[in-house]
Amino acid sequence: MAKFYITTAIDYVNSLPHLGTAYEKIAADTIARYKRMAGFDTHFLMGNDEHSINVEKAARERGMDPQAYCDEMAVAFQTVWKRLDISYDDFIRTTEPRHVRGVQALFRAIVDAGDVYKGRYEGHYCVGCERFYPEKDLVDGKCPVHETVPQWVSEENYFFRLSAYGPRLLEHIRKDPGFIIPETRRNEIVNVIESGLEDISVSRSSISWGIPLPNDPKQTVYVWFDALINYITGVGYPEPNGDYKKYWPADLHVIGKDITRFHCVIWPAMLMSAKLPLPRKILGHGWVQFEGQKLSKSLGNIVNPLEIADRWGADAIRFFLLREVPLSRDGDFTWELFIDRYNADLANDWGNLFTRTVSMIHRYREGRVAKAAPIAGMDGVIQGALRDYAAAMESYEIDKGIEAAWTIVRRANRLVEEKAPWNLAKDPARAGELDALLATLAVALQHLALLLYPVMPMKAREVWETLRLTPAIEKARLPAAGALLPSPASPEPIGQSKPLFPRIER
Ligand code: ME8
C-alpha cells in the first residue's frame, strides 16, 4: 500500500492555540483524512515546540518549572485538537527523550560532515521569531514581524555552513518546482537563496533550556535546529528501520508562510549535510486574519476556536476556514461572514437536503429506501463531482474540493423542486417516480457524506449513520475513477431526521 506521511508545524506553547494555528491543523487533518480515504497508509504527525525562550519565560511568569509547564500545555493543546477532531497519529514533544536522542544524532552527523564550526556571533535576535536578523532586515530598528526591538546578542557559538548549500538547493528546486508550493512561496525562497545564504548560528551558550550539544554540552541546540528535526525523530530517527524506513521522506510538510525559510532552506540543507532524503513537498499556507487584522494578543483579537466549536460545532468552524481561506492565500474571519456561510451553505443547502430527504423517506416510504434506478443525469453529476474533488484534493485545493461536492448539493436540491415529491405522493400511478427520486437523493447524500467527511467528520458520520450505510465512514474508500459507491437501498428503516446545522439567528 502506498504511504503518505504528513506533518504540521509544531507549536510554541507559550500560549494556547488560536484560529490561525488551528487552521493549519484543520487543513492538514483534512488532507490526512482524504489520503486515508484514497487508500494510502497515512501517517499524520503533529507536536509541540517546547525549547523556546518564550516558553521558558511563560513558565517562569506562572512560577512554574518549564518542564512542568510544558507538560500542562501538552495536555491543553491535545484537548483542543481532539475537540476540533484532528486525527493525528502521533504527537511529538521536543523535550521527549526520543526527540533529544534524534537531535543529538543528527547534529553529530552534521558535525561529521564538516559543516559545523565554532565562531563568535554578534547580532540582533528577535525572541518572538527565535531568529537573528541582519541589520538591513529590521524596520526602524525593530523586528518586521513582531515590531519589537530585538536583543543584542554576542556570544561564542557553533555555526552551520548553510552558505555551502545554496547551489544544491537551487538545483533541487529547479529540478522539482513542486517541492515548494504555492508558486509565490517558491519564488520568495529562490530569491532568498539567489541573494546569497550566510552561515547560521546553531547553538546558544547563554540558554540552558534546550538540548545539550553532543560535542559541547555547555551549549544548547538553537531552537529552530532542534524543532525542525521533529519530522524525523517523530518517525523514529536515528533508528534506520521501522517507521523511519516506512514513512521518511515526508510527503508533505504543512506550515505557515512566516516559517518557509526555515523549512525550505535550512531544513533541506541540514538533511543534505547529513545525507538524508529531503521531504517531497512543503506547503507554505497563508494567514488567517480577524476582520482584516493580524491575530495578535496585543490587539486583543485572538479568536478562540473552541468558543466557536462549543456553540456551533467543530465542523462549522472547520468548514468555514477551509471554504473561505484557500491554502495558497490569506483569508479573513469575521462573525458576519461566518454566520452568512453557515446559514447559506450548511443550514440551507446541505442541512436542508439531508433533513427533507430523510423526512420524506419516512413520510412516504416508512423509512425504507427503494432499490430504484436513479434519475437520469444524477450519476453523471456525482461522477463529475468525484473527479473534480479528487483532482482538487490531490493538489491540496480543499476549497475547490468543497466546491465540487456542492455541485451535488445544488443539483439534488433542484431535483426536489423540479419533481415536487409532495405531488408525486398524491398519485399512486407515479409511485415509481417517487421511489426513483428518493433513491436518487439518498445516493446524493451518501456521496456527499463521503466527500465531506475529511472536512466535516462529525456531521458526515451523522448522515452516513442515519442512512445506515456500511462500513463505518472512516473505513469507507473513494470509489475507483468513473465508479460510484454501492447502492444505499435499505430494506430496514433508516434513522430519523434531525437538523444537521440549526440556523443561527442573528
Ligand atoms: O512557528 N494564520 O510555532 P507557532 C495561519 N514553533 N497560520 C498561522 C497563524 C495565522 N494567523 N499564526 C500562526 C512556530 N500560524 C514554530 C514552528 S516547526 C518545526 C516550528 C502558523 O506556534 C505558523 O505559521 O508560532 C506555524 O506554521 C504554526 O501556526 C505554529 O506557529
Boltz pocket constraint, residues with backbone or C-beta under 6 A from the ligand:
constraints:
  - pocket:
      binder: B
      contacts: [[A, 8], [A, 9], [A, 10], [A, 11], [A, 12], [A, 13], [A, 19], [A, 20], [A, 21], [A, 23], [A, 24], [A, 49], [A, 224], [A, 227], [A, 228], [A, 229], [A, 230], [A, 254], [A, 255], [A, 256], [A, 257], [A, 258], [A, 259], [A, 286], [A, 287], [A, 288], [A, 289], [A, 295]]
      max_distance: 6.0
